[in-house]
Amino acid sequence: MARQRNHGNPRQYPRTARINELLREILADELEHLDDDRLQLLTITSVSIDGDLRHAVVFFDSIRGEDGDPEILEAFGELRWRLQGAIGRQARMKHTPELSFEPDPAIRAGERIDSLLSELPIPADDDQS
């Protein structure tokens, strides 16, 4: 008997991808409850957990861009234990991953490309009808 594929089955979605999304949701929710001005207008863009589930990199972006990174990283350093505690309470995992924080390189690269493209001159229409 052939085994049928169930596309609605969560097992079709890789485990680390499900955990990454769960951690992103937990952290985003926890940040909404924090009263720290350094973390205002901040977005958790993604989380990347190691295969052994012991370490996770949290990627973020802020409306302040690169200028706000030092303050944001300082705030995350101070609040890391609290954020890990929230994960420990809300996620059903054997171990709570150790978090590290980095600005999202994809967002920064996209901003740089957009900036370069906006500097290009607009070509004149060479319509010779």
N, C-alpha and C positions, 0 to 999 in steps of 0.2 A: 504494500500500500504506500503510495507516494505521500510524502509529508506536504501539507498545504502551507503556503506562506500566509501569515497574518500581518498585513501591513499596518494594522492599528496596534499591534503588540509593542509595548515600550522596549522590549528586548531588541527590536530591530534598530533602535537608536543606541549607539555605543555608550557604554556605562560612563566613561569619563566625560562625554559630552553632556549627559544628563546631570552629572554631578556639577560640572562647570556652570550649567544654567541654574541649578538649585542654589549654588553658592552665590552667584551673581544676584539672584532674587533676594536671598537672605541679607546680603550686605547692603543692597540698595534700600531695602526696607529699614534696616538698622540705621543707616545714614540719615533717613528722614526723621528719626527720633532723636538724633544727636543735636545738641545746641552748641555748635562750634562754627563760628563765622568763617574759619579757614576752609570749611568744607561746603560752603554755599555754592549753588550753581555748578555742582559736580555730578558727573555721570560715571557710573561703573559700566564700562563698555563691554568687558568680558572677563572671564576668569579662566586660567589654564592650570589644571591640576596635573601633577606628575602621575605616572602610571602606578606608583606605589601608594598614592593618595596621601602622602605625608607632607608635601609642600604644594602651595598654590600661589601663582602670580596673579594679582588683581590689577587689571588694566583700567585706567581712568582717563577722563578728559574733563577739562574745565573751560568755562567761557573765558577765563583769564589767560588761557594758553600757557606757553612755556614760562611766562613771567610769574605765574602762580605756583609752579611746581615745587619750589623749595618749601613754601608754607604748607602746602598740601601734604607733602611727604613727611614733614615734621608732625603734622596733626595725625596722620596715619600711624607714625611711629609711636605716638603717645596712646593711641586708641586701639592698637593692634590686638591687645589681650582682650579688650571688651568685644571687638568684632569676632575674634576666634571663639569667645564664650557664647556669642549669639549663634554661631554655627554649631557649636557643641550642643546647645539646647534644642535647636530646631531641626538639625539634620540627623538622620539615623545612620551614623557612621561609627565604625570601630574606633577610629582615631580622628581627632580634629586636625586638619592640616595647618601647618605653620604658614602664615600669610606673609607675602612680600608685595610691595606696591610699585607700579611703574606707570608712567604716562603711556598712553596707547600709541605705539609707533605708526600704526596704520592711519590713524586720524591725523597725526602730525605730517606724515608723508602726503596725504591727500590735501592738507592745507597748503603745503609747499608747492605742490603741483598746481593747485588752483591759483596761487599767487603768481607763479611763473606764467601761466596761461593768460592771466589778466594783464600782464605786462607786454604781451605780444601785440604788435600793431594789427589793426583790423585791415585785411586785404581789400583793396579797391575792387569794385565790380568791373571786370573787363568784358562786359556784355557788348559784343560787336554785332548787333543785328541790323 
